[in-house]
Amino acid sequence: MPHLPLIQLVSLHAKPTNDAVFTVDISHKSTFISPVSPGIISRGNFWWGCPTPLCGNGYDQYHPAFVMAVLSAAALADATLEIVQQWQIPQVTFSTGIDVRRSMTLNAMRMSTELFDSGSERVFQLAQNRLDAGQTDVVHDLLVYLMETLLDMRRQFVEECALRAESIAAYLGLSPSKVLLMMQPALDDAASFIESLQNGEAGPVQRQIDLPALIIGQLALLQPHANAARQQEIYLRDIISTVIDLWEKHPSMQ
């Protein structure tokens, strides 16, 4: 059987649970997968994924980042929780020797870096060759690396947002954490962010200051980082989708 249903790897829940390792949000135009983070708020079709014993960090387990990568490339808009639980995940054969698998995975990581830096697409040929050789665990590890690279990029952007939030909070005498929760949507709607601050949604403003000018200035400093993060997100998700497409179209999957 070339696939197995998601529910064998991850159980999805409509409410927060302490066992969850990632969240699935299909209220966006595309599926958005994120690690669980403190203070997360449920909006729209938002589910928490809890791993089964088959999913974990072990050498012969499906890594959570692999599941995240497959779901991030899936067209899940308007899908119900029940449908997503039956989503077909490529089955991995964890049979490559430890040393060979590590070496092949390091090659895949290096070739991924070549793709990022110079546009060389050798990593796709490596994925094709490993599929031809039946070494699906190497392709699994490649997808884990790509997904973790995407998540690292998102974390870097959140750190930039946190710096701007700290600056705004310091000027206004507010809590940085509350400002940060409001900040990312503000990049597309500065007026609503300004209005929310003026209405005290992050707490009472402690200083008399030209608040609109402050916010517009801080968001202008953040905008280049936001643009770069969006471009990198699209690029990495395209690479992940290409690798998964190679896998799904491989003769062994027919």
N, C-alpha and C positions, 0 to 999 in steps of 0.2 A: 504494500500500500504506500504510494508516494506522498500522501498527506495524512495529517491527523487533525482533528478538530481542536480549536483553541481551548475548549473546556478541559481537555486532557492536560494542558500546560498551565492555564491560568483560569481562575474562576472570577467572573466579573460581578460586581455588586453595585447597586444603585445608590448605596449610602457609604460614607467613609468607614473604613475598617483599619485596625492597627496592623493587619497582616499585609496590606497592599504595598506593592513595590512600584507601581506606576498607575497613571490615570489615562483614560481614553476620553477625548472630547470630540464628538462628531458634530458639534454645533457650528464649527468653522466650515469654510468652503472645502477644506480638505481635513482629513483625520489628523488630530493633533495629540501626540503622545508625550507625556511628561512624567518624570519621576515624581513620587509623592513628596510634597513639601509642606512645612507647617503653615497654617493659616489659609490653606487652599479653600476656595469657595465653589460650591456646585452651581453651575449655570448651564441650562440647556441639557443636552444629552451627555451626561458626564458620569463616567463609571470608574470604579476602583478595581484594579486587577491584583488578585492574590495568587501567588504561585502554588502549584501542586508539587508533589515530590519529584516530578520529572523536570521541574524548572528551578534552576539555581546556579551557583557558581562552580559546581563540580565539573571535573573533566568530561564526564559522560552525561551532563545535564544540559538542557536547553537554557542558554543564558537569557535572563530577562531582557537584556538589550537586543538580543536576536528577535524575540517576540515583538518588542517595540518597533524594530526596523520593519518587520513584515507588516504589521498593522499600519505603520505610518505610510506605507505604499498602497494600502488597500482603499478601495472606493466604498466607504461605509456611510456616506451621507444618507440620512433618513432611515438607516437600519435600526432595527430593534435590538435590545440587549440579547434576546434569544437568538436572533440571526447571527450576531457577532460572536456569540459563544460557540457557534458551529462553523465559524470561519476556518477555512482549510489552510493549515500551516505546513510548509514543506517538511517532510520527515527527514531527519538527520541520522546518518549512520556513523556512530562514534567508534570508528574502527581503525583510523590511522594511528600508527605508532606515535608515542609521545614526542620523540625527538624529531621525527619527520613532520608531524603536525605543527610543532613549534616553529621549525625552519620555514615551512611553507607559509605559515601565518605571518611571520616576520617579513617574508618576501612580499606578501600581499599588502602589508602595512607600508612597506617602502614604496611599492608601486602606487599605492594610493597617494602618498606624498608627492610622487612624480606627477600624478594627475592634477593635484592641487596646484603644484608649482609651475608646471610646463605644459599641461594638457595632454601628456602622454597617456594613452589608453591601454597600456600593457596590462593593467590590473584586470581589465575585462577578459583579456585572453587567458590570464592566469585562472580566473574563476571558471572559464569555459573548460580549460584543461583539467582542473580539479574535478569538475562535474563529470567529464569524460572518464576520469580515473576512478570515479565512485567515491571521491574524498569529499563528501558533502560537509564533513565536520570542519574542513578548512574554509569552505565558503561560509559556513555558520560563523566561524571566528572572524572572517573579513567583515561580515555584516555587523557583528558586535563592535568591532573597531570603528566602523563608519558611524554607527549610531552613537557611540560614546564620544566620538569627535564632534558630532552635532550637538550633543548635550553639553560638552565642554564649551562650545561656542556660545550656547545660550547662557551658560553660567557667567561667562565673561561679560556678556551684555548686561545681565542682571547686576553685576558688580559696578558697571558704569552707571546704571540707573540708581544704584544705591548711593554712589558718590554725589549725584545730582540731588537726590532726595535729602541727603544729609546737609547739603548746602542750603536748600530751600528751608528745611526744618530749622537750621541754625538762624537764618535770617528772620523767620517768623515765630520762633519759640514753640515749634510743634514737635511731635514724635516722628522721628525719621521712618520708623516702620509703617506708620499710618500713611505718610506721604508716599512711600514706595509702593504701597498697594494701589494707590491711585494714579501712579505716574505713567506706566506703560500705555494704558489706553489714551493718556493725554497727548501722546505724540500725534494722534490722528484727530484729536479734539481738544485743543488747548483751552478753548472758551469754556467748555464744561468743567475742566480741571480747575480753572481760575474761579468759576462760580462755586464749585464744591468747597474750595478752600475758604472763599469769602463767607460761605454759609456755615462754616465751622465743622465740616464733616471730618476733618483731621484734628479737631480741637480748636479752641478759641485762639485766634491770632494774637500774639503777645506784643507785637511791635507795629507802629504806624510806618508803613512803607508802601511804595508803589507796587502793589502785588502783581498786577498784570505784566508790568515791565520786567519784574524779577522772573516770573514764570516763563515768559517768552524768551528771555535771555538764557535761562538754564536749559530749556528745551532745545534751543538752537545749538547749544554745546553738545547735547546728546544726540541730535539728529544724524550726524555722520555715522555714529556708532550703530544707530538703529538701521540706517540704510545698508551698512555693511553686513549686519546680522541677518537682515532679510535676504540679501543676495546669497549669503553663505548657506542659509537654511534651504533656499530653493535649490542651490547647487548640490548640496549633500543629499537632499531627498531625491534629486534626479539620479545621482549615482547609485543610491540604495535601490531605487526602482529599476534601474538598468540591470543590476546584479540579480535581483529577484526575477526579473523578466527572463534573463538567460536561464535561470534555474527552472522556471515554470515551462519554458519552451524546450527544455532538454528532452531528448527521446526517452530517457529513463522515467520521465514524469507522465508519459502517455499511457 
